[in-house]
Amino acid sequence: MTTHQFCTPEWLEESARIYRASPDGKDKLKKLTAKICCRVKSDPDWGIREDIIFGAFFDKGELKTLNFFIEDEAFQEAEYLIAATPETWKKILRKEREFVTDLMLGKIKLELGTKTKMLELALHVNNIFDFLTQVDLQFPDEMSEGELISYRSKMETLRRERGP
């Protein structure tokens, strides 16, 4: 299995490919129609100089979009925007913490949408996180110094390509 770095286009592309090829994933999310974005808050120590937003849009389980967004796009196009530190996202994606618990405790902030509706979507959100971790995922705190330098460069390139 190829290792993909957190918050890179390669990670999202491979995750989308795997999801679209898997009837099991689509079956788990067949009742989901929602546009959910996730903000990864900046953490220069992790090579993330500015916030990164990625989102997954579904229509009855069909993955319509899995991509990065600039903030204005996220607020215009998404129904939900949830935000957390990279460390929190790592713990959620690695199943070291529960999404609902962290949402209720304020470790994950709801910036767009209602908490009641987000709680109703919690099972679906957990299934989304499951498909995002079907790849071997490497986080910045697990990278060598050389990998982290390369990652920082990749993040800057992504930011320039995406705009403000």
C-alpha positions as CSV (number, residue, x, y, z in Angstrom):
1,M,0.0,0.0,0.0
2,T,1.3,3.4,-1.0
3,T,1.7,6.0,1.8
4,H,0.0,9.3,1.3
5,Q,0.7,12.4,3.2
6,F,-2.2,14.1,5.1
7,C,-3.9,17.0,3.3
8,T,-2.3,16.4,-0.1
9,P,-4.0,16.1,-3.4
10,E,-2.7,12.6,-3.8
11,W,-4.4,11.6,-0.6
12,L,-7.8,12.9,-1.7
13,E,-7.4,11.5,-5.2
14,E,-6.6,8.0,-4.0
15,S,-9.3,8.1,-1.4
16,A,-11.9,9.2,-4.0
17,R,-10.7,6.4,-6.4
18,I,-11.0,3.8,-3.6
19,Y,-14.4,5.0,-2.6
20,R,-15.8,5.0,-6.1
21,A,-14.5,1.5,-6.7
22,S,-16.0,0.1,-3.5
23,P,-19.7,-0.8,-3.4
24,D,-19.4,-1.3,0.4
25,G,-18.5,2.3,1.0
26,K,-21.3,3.6,-1.3
27,D,-23.7,1.2,0.5
28,K,-22.8,2.6,3.9
29,L,-23.4,6.2,2.7
30,K,-26.4,5.6,0.4
31,K,-28.7,7.7,2.5
32,L,-26.2,10.6,2.7
33,T,-26.8,13.8,0.8
34,A,-24.6,16.5,2.3
35,K,-21.7,18.9,1.6
36,I,-19.2,18.7,4.4
37,C,-15.9,20.6,4.6
38,C,-13.2,20.1,7.2
39,R,-10.8,22.9,8.2
40,V,-7.3,21.8,9.3
41,K,-6.1,24.7,11.4
42,S,-2.6,26.1,10.8
43,D,0.3,24.6,12.7
44,P,3.7,25.7,11.4
45,D,5.4,22.9,13.4
46,W,3.4,20.4,11.2
47,G,4.2,22.2,8.0
48,I,0.8,23.8,7.8
49,R,1.4,27.5,7.7
50,E,-2.2,28.5,7.0
51,D,-5.5,26.7,7.4
52,I,-6.4,24.0,4.8
53,I,-10.0,23.2,4.0
54,F,-11.0,20.0,2.2
55,G,-14.5,18.8,1.6
56,A,-16.6,15.8,0.6
57,F,-19.9,16.3,-1.2
58,F,-22.3,13.4,-1.5
59,D,-25.6,12.9,-3.2
60,K,-27.4,9.7,-2.0
61,G,-24.0,8.1,-1.3
62,E,-22.5,9.1,-4.7
63,L,-19.3,11.1,-4.1
64,K,-19.6,14.2,-6.2
65,T,-16.6,16.1,-4.9
66,L,-13.5,15.4,-2.7
67,N,-11.3,18.4,-3.0
68,F,-9.6,21.4,-1.4
69,F,-11.5,24.6,-1.0
70,I,-10.6,28.2,-0.3
71,E,-12.5,29.6,2.6
72,D,-15.0,31.6,0.6
73,E,-15.8,28.5,-1.5
74,A,-16.4,26.4,1.6
75,F,-18.8,28.9,3.1
76,Q,-20.7,29.3,-0.2
77,E,-20.8,25.7,-1.3
78,A,-20.8,23.6,1.9
79,E,-23.6,22.9,4.3
80,Y,-21.2,22.1,7.1
81,L,-17.8,23.3,8.0
82,I,-16.0,21.6,10.9
83,A,-12.6,22.8,12.2
84,A,-9.9,21.3,14.3
85,T,-6.1,21.2,14.8
86,P,-4.1,18.8,12.7
87,E,-3.4,16.8,15.9
88,T,-7.1,16.4,16.6
89,W,-7.8,15.3,13.0
90,K,-5.0,12.8,13.3
91,K,-6.6,11.3,16.5
92,I,-10.0,11.2,14.8
93,L,-8.7,9.6,11.6
94,R,-6.7,7.1,13.6
95,K,-9.7,6.3,15.8
96,E,-7.9,7.3,18.9
97,R,-10.8,9.7,19.7
98,E,-14.5,9.8,18.8
99,F,-15.8,12.5,16.4
100,V,-19.1,13.1,18.4
101,T,-17.2,13.4,21.7
102,D,-14.7,15.9,20.3
103,L,-17.6,17.9,18.7
104,M,-19.4,18.0,22.0
105,L,-16.3,18.9,23.9
106,G,-15.5,21.7,21.5
107,K,-12.2,20.1,20.2
108,I,-14.0,20.1,16.8
109,K,-15.7,23.4,16.1
110,L,-18.8,23.7,13.9
111,E,-18.3,26.8,11.8
112,L,-21.2,26.3,9.4
113,G,-24.4,24.3,9.9
114,T,-26.3,23.3,13.1
115,K,-24.9,21.1,15.8
116,T,-28.2,19.1,15.9
117,K,-28.0,18.3,12.2
118,M,-24.3,17.5,12.5
119,L,-25.0,15.1,15.3
120,E,-27.6,13.4,13.1
121,L,-24.9,13.0,10.4
122,A,-22.3,11.6,12.9
123,L,-22.5,8.0,11.7
124,H,-22.1,9.2,8.1
125,V,-19.2,11.4,9.1
126,N,-17.5,8.4,10.8
127,N,-18.0,6.4,7.5
128,I,-16.5,9.3,5.5
129,F,-13.4,9.3,7.8
130,D,-13.2,5.5,7.3
131,F,-12.9,5.9,3.6
132,L,-10.3,8.7,4.0
133,T,-8.2,6.2,5.9
134,Q,-8.3,3.3,3.4
135,V,-4.8,4.5,2.4
136,D,-1.6,4.4,4.5
137,L,-1.8,7.9,5.9
138,Q,1.3,9.8,7.1
139,F,1.0,12.8,9.3
140,P,3.6,15.6,9.5
141,D,4.6,14.7,13.1
142,E,5.6,11.2,11.7
143,M,7.9,12.6,8.9
144,S,11.6,12.8,8.8
145,E,13.1,16.3,8.6
146,G,13.6,15.9,4.8
147,E,10.0,14.7,4.4
148,L,8.8,17.6,6.4
149,I,10.7,20.1,4.3
150,S,9.2,18.5,1.1
151,Y,5.8,18.5,2.7
152,R,6.0,22.3,3.6
153,S,7.0,23.0,0.0
154,K,4.0,20.9,-1.3
155,M,1.7,22.8,1.0
156,E,2.9,26.2,-0.3
157,T,2.5,25.0,-3.9
158,L,-1.1,23.8,-3.1
159,R,-1.9,27.2,-1.5
160,R,-0.5,29.2,-4.5
161,E,-2.6,27.0,-6.9
162,R,-5.8,27.3,-4.8
163,G,-5.5,31.1,-4.3
164,P,-6.1,33.2,-1.2
